[in-house]
Amino acid sequence: MKVIVGVEALPKRIKEYLVSQLNYRPNIPRVYHISSLTGCLRKYYYRIMHPDESGFNLESSFHIFRGNIFDRALTSIFPVHQKNYVATKNGITISGTLDMIAHDEELNERILYDLKAPKSTIYLKKGTGRLNHKRQVLGYLCLAKVSGELTDISRCRVLSIADDVIIHEYMEDPLILDSFFWPRAFILEAGIRAKNSSFIHGPEESWECNKRFCPADVDFRIECTRVTVPPLVKLVVHIESEPLSEEEKEMKELLY
């Protein structure tokens, strides 16, 4: 008997389909997505500026595709599901799509859910859950409220289903767009206008780094794994210490 393990064992046609399905989202100028803004900004930059070189690999494609199917199958049973909201400031748009709104019988209130299908829930059973998941679900609620909707909702949950079911619950943060998402969108826009990834300083969360996006910048990778100050702190140093291009001057006005 022969046993083959791993996504590479999938038939060639399935592998080609998986990759083709996950490189579909077009990059619309000045439109940035909540789910991507919570992750590494330099990775987001490369995916926008060099989409042919920085698409998802097969393993990532497989897990994202599995999660997307899971999302569609479960969220579609709720009246409010897969609803997109946007907010625009200074010509830049942040977009986000919530998974579902469910009614909690015990609390007698509606709750915004973000559904996750991780490889395992073992690491989620410790602590308060993933910070990027928390920011993502709170960002969706804030976007909805900026749009004048879901005003009755104050509670968000990240529902993770794999080998077990884990729910992390968070109360709304009405300031998260201004304190987290808008600054990151402006930083990313500045780097894209300048066509310079070094403008997007770290550190980011080191667990994200697969070393594909910063191959020539070893110092940046080291910085990501060692330092925990917010990325905006290094950006201030960069802006003040080097001559500003016209694009950077414009973005500085937006940021500060």
N, C-alpha and C positions, 0 to 999 in steps of 0.2 A: 504493500500500500504506500502511496506517495501523498505527502501532506505539504501543501504550499501555503505560506502565510504572508499576508500583506497586500496592499492595494495593487501592487504590481502584478499580482496573480489574476487580476480581472481580465476578461477578454479585451482585446485591443479596441474593438468597436465601442465598448462601454467606456473605456478610458478616454477615448477621443471625445465621446459625447459629454462626459463629465467636465472635461476641461473647456469645451466649447460653450457649455451652458453657464459657466461661472465667469467668463470674461465678457459678459454681455452689457453691463451697465455703462452707458456712455458718460464720458466726462464732460459735463456742461460747465462752461466757464463761470466762475464765481458762485458756484453752487456746491456746498459741502454737506456731507451727511453725518448725522449724529453718531452713527455706529463707527464711522472711520475717524472722526475727530477725537474719540475717546482713546484711540490707539496711537501708535507711533506716527508722529507728523512727518518724519522724514520718509517713512515707508509710504505714507499717503502721497507725499510729493512725487516719489518715483513712479507710483502707479498712475499718477496723472500725467507726468511729463514723459514717461517712457513705458507706455502700456504694453508694448510688444515684448519688452525685456523683463517686465516685473509682474507678469500675470501670475495667477495662483498655480502652484505646483500640483501634482496629481493627488497627493495625500490631502492637502488643504481642500482641493476641489471635491474630493469624496466626502469629507466631513461636513463641508458647507452645504453640499447638495443634499446630504442626508438630513441636515437640520432644516433646510428649506422645505423638503417634503413633509417633514414632521410638523413644521409650522402651519403649512397650508391645510393639512389633514385635521389638526386639532383646533386651530383658531377659527376656521370657517363655520363652526357650529355656534358661534356667538354672534348676536346681532351686530355688534360693533367690533370689527376686526380688520387688520391690515389697513388702517386708515393713516393717510399721510398728512402731515402738517408742515408748514414752512413759515419762516420769519425772515425778513429782509432788513438790513441796516447798512447804510452807506454803500449801496449797490452790491452787497454780498448777501447771499441767501444760505440759511441753514435749513436742511430738510431732514425729516425723521418720520418713520412709519411705525406706529405702535402695533403690537401683536393682537391684543384683545382687551375688552373691558368685560369683567365678570362681576356678578352680584354675589356678595358674601352674605349668606342667610343669617349667620350668627351675629355679625356686626350690623346687618341691614344697611349696607352701603356698597356702592360700586367701587371697584378697584381696578387699576390699570396693571396689566400683566405683560411681562416680557418673557417669552419662552426660549429656553436654552436646551440644546441637546448635546452636552459635552461627552467626551469619551468616557469619563468616569465622574462620579460625584464625591469621591473619597476626599479630595482636597477641599471641597466646598463645605464639608461638615465641620470644619474648623474655622473659628473666627466669624467675621461678619460678611463673608462672600467676597467676590472680586470687585475691586474698586471701579474698574471700567464698566462692569455690568450695572453697578449702582448708578454711576453717572449717566449711563445710557438710558435707563428706565426713567430716571428723574428728568432727563433732558426731553424725553417724549412728552411727559406731562406738562412741563413748562412751555414747550412749543404749542401744545393744544390750548393752554390757558392764554397765551399771547394771542392766539387766534380767536379767543372768546368762547372756547368750548371746554367741556369737561370741568366746569367750574365747581361742580359738587364733589369732585374727587380730590382727596388729599393723601391717599395711601397708594403706594406702588409695590409690586412684588415681582421678583425675579424667580421664575419657576424653572428649575433645572431637572430634567428627566433623563436618566441613563440607567445605571445599575440600581439606582434608588431615586426617590423623589425628594428634592430639597427646595424649600421656599425661603428666600430672604426678603424681609419686608422693610420698607423705608418710607418715612414721611416726606412729603413734598419739600423741595427746596426752590422757592420762587426766584432765587437769585442765581441759579446755576448757569443760565444762559450768559448773563453778564460777567460772572466770576470765572467761568471756565470755557464755555463754548465759543463765545464771540472773540475773546483774545486769541484762542487757538486758530479760529478761522482767519483772523486778520494776519497772524504770523504766517500761516500757510499761503495766503494770497500774496503776501510780500515776497516770499521765496519764489513763488511761481512767476511773479512779474519780473523779478530780478534774474530769473532762470539760474538760480544759485541755491543749491541745497544746503550749503554751509550757513546760509542766513537762518535756517531752521535749526536752532541749537537745541541740544538735549539738556538734561537727560530725559529719557522716557522709561517706561517699565521694561526692565531687561528681559523678562520672560518672553517678550514678543520677538526679540531679535533672532533671526535665523542667519544673520551675516550675509544675506543675499543683497541687501540694499546699501550697505556701506562698505563694500569690499576694499576701497582705497583709503578709507578713513578709520584706521585702527584706533586712533586716539578717541574718536567719537564713540566707538563701541565700548572702549574701556570706561569712558565717562558714564555711559548709560548704565553700566553694571555696578558702578561704585557710588555714584552721587544721587541724592534723592531730592534736591531742591527743585522747585517748579521750573519748567523750561523758560518761563517769562523772565526769570531773574537773569539768566545768561544773555537773553536777547537784549535786555537793557544795557548790559555791558558792551555788547557788540555794537549797538546803535550809537552809543556815546563815544566809542573809541575809534571808529573808522569813518571816513568821509561817506556821506549819504548820497545815494543816487536820487533822482527825482521820484522814482517809485518808492524808495524807502522813506523819503520825507513824507510822502502822502500817507504811507502806512503808519508812520510814527504818529501823525496827527490822528489817525483812527484809533490807535492803541492807547495813546496817552492824552 
